[in-house]
Amino acid sequence: METLEFIIYPDGYVQERATGMVGNYCTVVTASIEDKLGVVVKQRQTSEYFADWAQEKSDIVNAHNIYSNW
């Protein structure tokens, strides 16, 4: 399940958390919201962010092993 969670602090600081989204899809979903909120001070990627990249790397290694003439 894809979710966006926002915590708004009394000083106006907004913490945003995206869960259930694999790869950089979360950045696509949140880009327009972040543009309206203001300056992004810090970002921290989760393991979900890197999951797509890890699968892609694994697929490349497997393809190399299958089609290698060595």
C-alpha positions as CSV (number, residue, x, y, z in Angstrom):
1,M,0.0,0.0,0.0
2,E,1.4,3.4,-1.0
3,T,1.1,6.1,1.6
4,L,2.3,9.7,2.1
5,E,2.5,10.9,5.7
6,F,3.0,14.6,6.7
7,I,3.9,15.9,10.1
8,I,3.6,19.7,10.4
9,Y,5.5,21.2,13.4
10,P,4.4,24.4,15.1
11,D,7.4,26.3,13.6
12,G,6.2,25.4,10.0
13,Y,8.7,22.6,9.4
14,V,7.1,19.8,7.5
15,Q,8.3,16.2,7.6
16,E,7.2,14.0,4.7
17,R,7.3,10.2,4.6
18,A,6.5,8.1,1.6
19,T,6.1,4.3,2.0
20,G,5.2,1.4,-0.2
21,M,6.8,2.9,-3.3
22,V,9.7,1.1,-4.9
23,G,12.6,2.9,-6.6
24,N,12.5,6.6,-7.3
25,Y,8.7,6.6,-7.8
26,C,8.3,8.4,-4.5
27,T,10.3,11.4,-5.9
28,V,7.9,11.6,-8.8
29,V,4.9,11.4,-6.6
30,T,6.1,14.0,-4.1
31,A,7.8,16.5,-6.5
32,S,4.8,18.8,-7.0
33,I,4.0,18.8,-3.3
34,E,7.5,19.7,-2.4
35,D,7.5,22.5,-4.9
36,K,4.5,24.0,-3.2
37,L,5.9,23.5,0.4
38,G,9.2,25.2,-0.2
39,V,12.8,24.3,0.1
40,V,13.7,20.7,0.8
41,V,16.3,20.7,3.6
42,K,17.1,17.0,3.8
43,Q,16.2,13.8,2.1
44,R,16.8,10.3,3.4
45,Q,16.1,7.3,1.2
46,T,14.9,4.0,2.6
47,S,15.6,0.5,1.5
48,E,12.5,0.6,-0.7
49,Y,14.2,3.4,-2.7
50,F,17.1,1.2,-3.5
51,A,15.1,-2.0,-4.0
52,D,14.5,-1.4,-7.7
53,W,18.1,-0.6,-8.4
54,A,19.2,-3.8,-6.6
55,Q,16.9,-5.8,-8.7
56,E,18.0,-4.1,-11.9
57,K,21.7,-4.8,-11.0
58,S,20.9,-8.4,-10.3
59,D,19.1,-8.7,-13.7
60,I,22.2,-7.3,-15.5
61,V,24.5,-9.8,-13.7
62,N,22.2,-12.7,-14.5
63,A,21.9,-11.6,-18.2
64,H,25.7,-11.4,-18.4
65,N,26.1,-14.9,-17.0
66,I,23.5,-16.4,-19.4
67,Y,24.8,-14.8,-22.6
68,S,28.6,-14.8,-21.9
69,N,30.7,-16.6,-24.4
70,W,33.5,-17.1,-21.9
